[in-house]
Amino acid sequence: MIMKKLFKIEVPEKRNFGLDLLRFIAIFTVLVSHSITVLPSKFQIIHFFITDGVLIFFVLSGFLIGRILIRDFQDGISLHKVFYFWKRRWFRTLPAYVFTIFLIITLSYLYHVHFNKFEVLKTIFFVQNIFHAPKYFFTESWSLSIEEWFYLTLPILLFIFLKISKLSIKINIIILFILILILSNLIRTYYFININVTSITVWDDNFRKPIITRLDSILIGVLGSWFYIYKKDFFTKNMNLFFIMGLSIFLCNKIYFDHFVKDFNFYVSVIYFSLIPFSILLMIPFFYNMHQPKNRLLNNIITYGSLISYSLYLLNSTVIIGFILNYLHLNPAFKFVLFWILNPCLSILMYKYVEQPFLKLRDKSV
């Protein structure tokens, strides 16, 4: 009874099942790709069945945040509205993020693991991967800093464009989308010309994980919110066709990337980072209009997984694998099982006792 109460979490009303499912797929693929690292290399063939869950998170975040921005700035923009938007986002993202950083610091002292204090400081302020992947400390935070910089810069750019151009937010979002899409691809092209990509690690560090190369991935999600608000009939009526197109592009890329890439060519280093988010965007209308299943257990698993997905992402790698599992002298199979037990348990606790209190505080005070 005590355990049931400890792990019981409140489920907010008016959730969209399809978007919850998409978020669940994203975090599940991230967890699978990280969980196999505790297994011997001969079992890591499962990696060929894994996709980039972070890309799904990026597009989904852009879609959800884009709807909020358009709604808030539709009737005009002001610095007050911009700060209000930031406050709500930071109440959502910062408490669990900062808590995880201090948890990693505490575990580092307990396990006598050295960490660079300057790297910690950079991580706290989301500047650990502006031009290159983060090093040594909380390395999976790279995607979170990309999202935070997106939350920070997009309202500022919209504020400037709306004040200067006097055009509607409807037009300015399209202008911004085109400009950032072009700029991101030019930056990746510059990297491609000047960096000799000899391995997946070099590609990962210089193309996939820097902030400067990835902001268009989230903005593609904002384009989806633009269609949802201004072209809703087009968004809905063609959802099946869009889904087939998006899934086809996604799967063809997966096959090509896993089985035919011999070197890190222009497509893999530049075009990939715009095309694959676009394929995910094409699938969003289908997920958005998906009906909730009648199977209560399935619905609860997906809803809970979606709710705790942020905590799952924060805890699963550095905390659970890096500190807990790596220091246990257990058979790899036991570590693998333990990974899938610890992650939901600890993440539910962090969601319930760190994320939710700040969300309630946000709703009361912001």
C-alpha positions as CSV (number, residue, x, y, z in Angstrom):
1,M,0.0,0.0,0.0
2,I,2.8,2.4,0.9
3,M,4.7,1.5,-2.2
4,K,1.7,2.0,-4.4
5,K,1.1,5.5,-2.8
6,L,4.8,6.3,-3.2
7,F,4.8,5.6,-7.0
8,K,1.3,6.9,-7.8
9,I,1.4,10.1,-9.8
10,E,-1.4,12.5,-10.9
11,V,-2.3,12.4,-14.6
12,P,-3.2,15.9,-15.9
13,E,-6.5,16.1,-17.8
14,K,-6.9,16.8,-21.5
15,R,-3.9,14.9,-22.7
16,N,-3.5,14.0,-26.3
17,F,-2.9,10.2,-26.6
18,G,-1.2,10.3,-30.0
19,L,1.4,12.9,-28.9
20,D,1.9,10.9,-25.7
21,L,2.5,7.8,-27.8
22,L,5.0,9.7,-30.0
23,R,6.8,11.0,-26.8
24,F,6.8,7.4,-25.5
25,I,8.3,6.1,-28.7
26,A,11.0,8.7,-28.5
27,I,12.1,8.0,-24.9
28,F,11.8,4.2,-25.4
29,T,14.2,4.3,-28.4
30,V,16.6,6.5,-26.3
31,L,16.4,4.0,-23.4
32,V,17.0,1.0,-25.6
33,S,20.0,2.5,-27.3
34,H,21.5,3.3,-23.9
35,S,20.6,0.0,-22.3
36,I,22.5,-2.1,-24.7
37,T,25.7,-0.4,-23.7
38,V,25.7,-2.5,-20.5
39,L,25.6,-5.7,-22.6
40,P,28.6,-7.4,-24.3
41,S,29.3,-6.2,-27.8
42,K,28.0,-9.3,-29.5
43,F,24.5,-8.4,-28.2
44,Q,24.6,-4.9,-29.5
45,I,23.4,-5.9,-32.9
46,I,20.0,-4.7,-31.6
47,H,21.4,-1.2,-32.3
48,F,20.4,-1.6,-35.9
49,F,16.8,-1.6,-34.9
50,I,17.1,1.7,-32.9
51,T,16.3,5.1,-34.3
52,D,17.2,8.6,-33.1
53,G,14.6,9.3,-30.4
54,V,16.1,12.8,-29.8
55,L,15.0,13.9,-33.2
56,I,11.4,13.0,-32.4
57,F,11.7,15.0,-29.1
58,F,13.0,18.0,-31.1
59,V,10.1,18.0,-33.6
60,L,7.5,17.3,-31.0
61,S,8.9,20.1,-28.8
62,G,8.8,22.5,-31.7
63,F,5.2,21.6,-32.5
64,L,4.0,22.1,-28.9
65,I,6.1,25.2,-28.2
66,G,5.1,26.7,-31.6
67,R,1.4,26.5,-30.7
68,I,2.1,28.3,-27.4
69,L,4.1,31.1,-29.1
70,I,1.6,31.7,-31.8
71,R,-1.3,31.7,-29.3
72,D,0.5,34.1,-26.9
73,F,1.9,36.5,-29.6
74,Q,-1.1,36.4,-32.0
75,D,-2.5,39.7,-30.7
76,G,0.8,41.4,-30.4
77,I,4.1,40.9,-28.7
78,S,5.8,42.6,-25.7
79,L,8.7,42.0,-23.5
80,H,6.3,41.1,-20.7
81,K,4.8,38.3,-22.9
82,V,8.4,37.1,-23.8
83,F,9.4,36.9,-20.1
84,Y,6.1,35.2,-19.3
85,F,6.8,32.5,-21.9
86,W,10.4,32.0,-20.5
87,K,9.1,31.7,-16.9
88,R,6.7,29.0,-17.8
89,R,9.3,27.1,-19.8
90,W,12.0,27.4,-17.1
91,F,9.6,26.3,-14.3
92,R,9.0,23.2,-16.5
93,T,12.6,22.4,-17.5
94,L,15.1,23.8,-15.0
95,P,14.2,22.2,-11.6
96,A,14.7,18.6,-12.7
97,Y,17.8,19.6,-14.8
98,V,19.5,21.4,-11.9
99,F,18.5,18.6,-9.5
100,T,20.2,16.1,-11.8
101,I,23.4,18.1,-12.1
102,F,23.7,18.3,-8.3
103,L,22.9,14.6,-8.1
104,I,25.7,13.8,-10.5
105,I,28.1,16.1,-8.4
106,T,27.1,14.3,-5.2
107,L,27.6,10.8,-6.8
108,S,31.0,12.0,-8.2
109,Y,32.1,12.8,-4.6
110,L,30.8,9.6,-3.2
111,Y,32.5,7.5,-5.9
112,H,35.6,9.6,-5.9
113,V,35.2,10.5,-9.6
114,H,36.9,13.6,-10.8
115,F,34.9,16.2,-12.7
116,N,35.9,19.5,-14.2
117,K,34.2,22.4,-12.3
118,F,34.3,24.6,-15.4
119,E,32.4,21.9,-17.4
120,V,29.8,21.8,-14.6
121,L,29.5,25.6,-14.8
122,K,29.0,25.4,-18.6
123,T,26.4,22.7,-18.2
124,I,24.4,24.7,-15.7
125,F,24.2,27.7,-18.1
126,F,23.7,25.5,-21.2
127,V,26.9,26.5,-23.0
128,Q,28.6,23.1,-22.9
129,N,28.0,22.4,-26.6
130,I,27.6,25.6,-28.5
131,F,30.2,24.6,-31.2
132,H,31.1,21.0,-30.2
133,A,29.6,18.1,-28.2
134,P,30.0,18.4,-24.4
135,K,32.9,16.7,-22.7
136,Y,33.1,14.4,-19.7
137,F,30.3,15.8,-17.5
138,F,26.6,15.0,-18.1
139,T,27.2,14.4,-21.8
140,E,23.6,13.6,-22.7
141,S,22.6,17.1,-21.7
142,W,23.6,18.3,-25.3
143,S,20.0,17.9,-26.5
144,L,18.6,19.8,-23.5
145,S,20.8,22.8,-24.2
146,I,19.7,22.9,-27.8
147,E,16.1,23.0,-26.7
148,E,16.8,25.7,-24.1
149,W,18.6,27.9,-26.6
150,F,15.7,27.4,-28.9
151,Y,13.2,28.5,-26.2
152,L,15.5,31.5,-25.5
153,T,16.2,32.7,-29.0
154,L,12.9,32.2,-30.9
155,P,10.8,34.6,-28.8
156,I,13.6,37.2,-29.1
157,L,13.8,36.8,-32.9
158,L,10.0,37.0,-33.2
159,F,9.9,40.1,-31.0
160,I,12.5,41.8,-33.3
161,F,10.9,40.7,-36.5
162,L,7.4,41.7,-35.4
163,K,8.7,45.1,-34.2
164,I,10.7,45.8,-37.3
165,S,8.6,44.4,-40.1
166,K,5.1,45.1,-38.8
167,L,4.1,41.9,-40.5
168,S,1.8,39.4,-38.8
169,I,3.2,36.5,-36.7
170,K,1.8,34.2,-39.4
171,I,4.2,35.7,-42.0
172,N,7.2,36.2,-39.6
173,I,7.3,32.6,-38.6
174,I,7.6,31.5,-42.2
175,I,10.4,34.1,-42.8
176,L,12.2,32.9,-39.6
177,F,11.8,29.3,-40.6
178,I,13.3,29.9,-44.1
179,L,16.2,32.0,-42.7
180,I,17.1,29.5,-39.9
181,L,16.8,26.5,-42.2
182,I,19.2,28.1,-44.7
183,L,21.6,29.3,-41.9
184,S,21.7,25.9,-40.2
185,N,22.4,24.1,-43.5
186,L,25.1,26.7,-44.4
187,I,26.8,26.2,-41.0
188,R,26.7,22.4,-41.4
189,T,28.1,22.8,-44.9
190,Y,30.9,24.9,-43.5
191,Y,31.7,22.2,-41.0
192,F,31.5,19.5,-43.7
193,I,34.1,21.4,-45.8
194,N,36.5,22.1,-42.9
195,I,36.2,19.0,-40.8
196,N,37.5,15.6,-41.8
197,V,34.8,13.2,-40.6
198,T,36.5,9.9,-40.1
199,S,34.2,8.2,-37.7
200,I,30.8,8.2,-36.1
201,T,32.3,10.0,-33.1
202,V,33.6,12.9,-35.1
203,W,30.3,13.2,-36.9
204,D,28.4,13.0,-33.6
205,D,30.6,15.6,-31.9
206,N,30.6,18.1,-34.7
207,F,27.3,17.8,-36.5
208,R,24.7,16.0,-34.3
209,K,25.4,17.6,-30.9
210,P,26.4,21.2,-31.3
211,I,23.7,23.9,-30.7
212,I,24.8,25.9,-33.7
213,T,24.1,23.1,-36.2
214,R,20.7,21.9,-34.8
215,L,18.2,24.7,-34.2
216,D,16.4,24.0,-37.5
217,S,15.4,20.5,-36.2
218,I,13.2,22.1,-33.6
219,L,12.0,24.9,-35.9
220,I,10.6,22.3,-38.3
221,G,8.3,21.3,-35.5
222,V,7.2,24.9,-35.2
223,L,6.2,24.7,-38.9
224,G,3.9,21.9,-38.0
225,S,2.2,24.2,-35.4
226,W,1.9,26.9,-38.1
227,F,-0.1,24.4,-40.3
228,Y,-2.1,23.2,-37.3
229,I,-3.3,26.8,-36.5
230,Y,-3.5,28.4,-39.9
231,K,-4.2,25.5,-42.3
232,K,-6.0,23.0,-40.0
233,D,-8.1,21.4,-42.7
234,F,-4.9,20.7,-44.8
235,F,-3.2,19.5,-41.6
236,T,-6.1,17.0,-40.8
237,K,-7.5,15.9,-44.2
238,N,-4.1,14.7,-45.6
239,M,-2.9,13.1,-42.4
240,N,-2.8,9.5,-43.8
241,L,-1.0,10.5,-46.9
242,F,1.5,12.6,-44.9
243,F,2.0,9.7,-42.5
244,I,2.9,7.3,-45.4
245,M,5.2,9.8,-46.9
246,G,6.9,10.6,-43.6
247,L,7.3,7.0,-42.5
248,S,8.7,6.1,-46.0
249,I,11.3,8.8,-45.8
250,F,12.2,7.8,-42.3
251,L,12.5,4.1,-43.0
252,C,14.4,4.6,-46.2
253,N,16.9,6.8,-44.4
254,K,17.2,4.3,-41.6
255,I,18.1,1.5,-44.1
256,Y,20.5,3.8,-46.0
257,F,22.2,5.0,-42.8
258,D,22.6,1.6,-41.2
259,H,23.6,-0.5,-44.2
260,F,24.9,1.7,-47.1
261,V,26.8,4.6,-45.6
262,K,30.4,4.0,-46.3
263,D,31.6,7.5,-45.5
264,F,30.1,10.6,-43.9
265,N,29.0,12.3,-47.1
266,F,27.2,15.6,-47.6
267,Y,23.8,14.0,-47.1
268,V,24.7,12.4,-43.8
269,S,26.4,15.5,-42.5
270,V,24.1,18.2,-43.8
271,I,20.8,17.3,-45.4
272,Y,20.0,14.5,-42.9
273,F,19.4,17.0,-40.1
274,S,16.7,18.8,-42.0
275,L,15.1,15.9,-44.0
276,I,14.5,13.5,-41.1
277,P,12.9,16.0,-38.8
278,F,10.7,16.9,-41.7
279,S,9.7,13.2,-42.1
280,I,8.7,13.2,-38.4
281,L,6.7,16.4,-38.9
282,L,4.7,14.7,-41.7
283,M,3.7,12.0,-39.2
284,I,2.5,14.4,-36.5
285,P,-1.0,15.0,-37.9
286,F,-1.7,11.2,-37.8
287,F,-0.5,10.9,-34.2
288,Y,-2.3,14.1,-33.2
289,N,-5.7,12.7,-34.3
290,M,-5.1,9.2,-33.0
291,H,-7.8,7.9,-30.7
292,Q,-7.1,6.6,-27.2
293,P,-7.1,2.8,-27.0
294,K,-9.7,1.0,-24.9
295,N,-7.0,-1.2,-23.3
296,R,-6.5,0.6,-19.9
297,L,-3.2,-1.0,-19.2
298,L,-1.7,0.0,-22.5
299,N,-3.1,3.5,-22.2
300,N,-1.6,3.8,-18.6
301,I,1.9,2.6,-19.7
302,I,2.0,5.1,-22.6
303,T,0.6,8.0,-20.5
304,Y,3.0,7.3,-17.6
305,G,5.9,6.8,-19.9
306,S,5.2,10.1,-21.6
307,L,4.7,12.0,-18.3
308,I,8.1,10.8,-16.9
309,S,9.9,11.0,-20.2
310,Y,11.9,14.1,-19.2
311,S,13.1,12.5,-15.9
312,L,13.8,9.3,-17.8
313,Y,16.1,11.2,-20.2
314,L,17.8,13.0,-17.4
315,L,18.6,9.9,-15.2
316,N,19.1,7.0,-17.5
317,S,22.6,7.5,-18.7
318,T,25.1,9.3,-16.4
319,V,23.2,8.6,-13.2
320,I,21.9,5.1,-13.7
321,I,24.4,3.6,-16.1
322,G,27.5,5.7,-15.3
323,F,27.3,5.6,-11.5
324,I,24.9,2.9,-10.3
325,L,25.3,0.0,-12.8
326,N,28.9,0.6,-13.7
327,Y,29.9,0.2,-10.1
328,L,27.9,-3.0,-9.5
329,H,29.8,-6.3,-10.1
330,L,26.9,-8.1,-11.8
331,N,26.4,-10.2,-14.8
332,P,25.6,-7.9,-17.8
333,A,22.2,-9.5,-18.2
334,F,21.3,-8.6,-14.6
335,K,22.5,-5.0,-15.3
336,F,20.3,-4.9,-18.3
337,V,17.3,-6.0,-16.3
338,L,18.1,-3.6,-13.5
339,F,18.4,-0.8,-16.0
340,W,14.7,-1.3,-17.0
341,I,13.6,-1.5,-13.3
342,L,15.6,1.4,-11.9
343,N,14.7,3.9,-14.7
344,P,10.9,4.0,-14.3
345,C,11.1,3.7,-10.5
346,L,13.6,6.6,-10.0
347,S,12.0,8.7,-12.8
348,I,8.5,8.4,-11.3
349,L,10.0,9.6,-8.0
350,M,11.7,12.6,-9.7
351,Y,8.6,13.5,-11.6
352,K,6.5,13.3,-8.5
353,Y,8.7,15.1,-6.1
354,V,10.7,17.4,-8.3
355,E,8.9,18.1,-11.5
356,Q,5.3,18.2,-10.3
357,P,5.7,20.5,-7.3
358,F,7.4,23.1,-9.6
359,L,4.7,22.7,-12.2
360,K,2.0,23.4,-9.6
361,L,4.0,26.4,-8.3
362,R,4.2,27.6,-11.9
363,D,0.5,27.4,-12.4
364,K,-0.1,29.3,-9.2
365,S,2.5,32.0,-9.5
366,V,3.1,32.5,-13.2
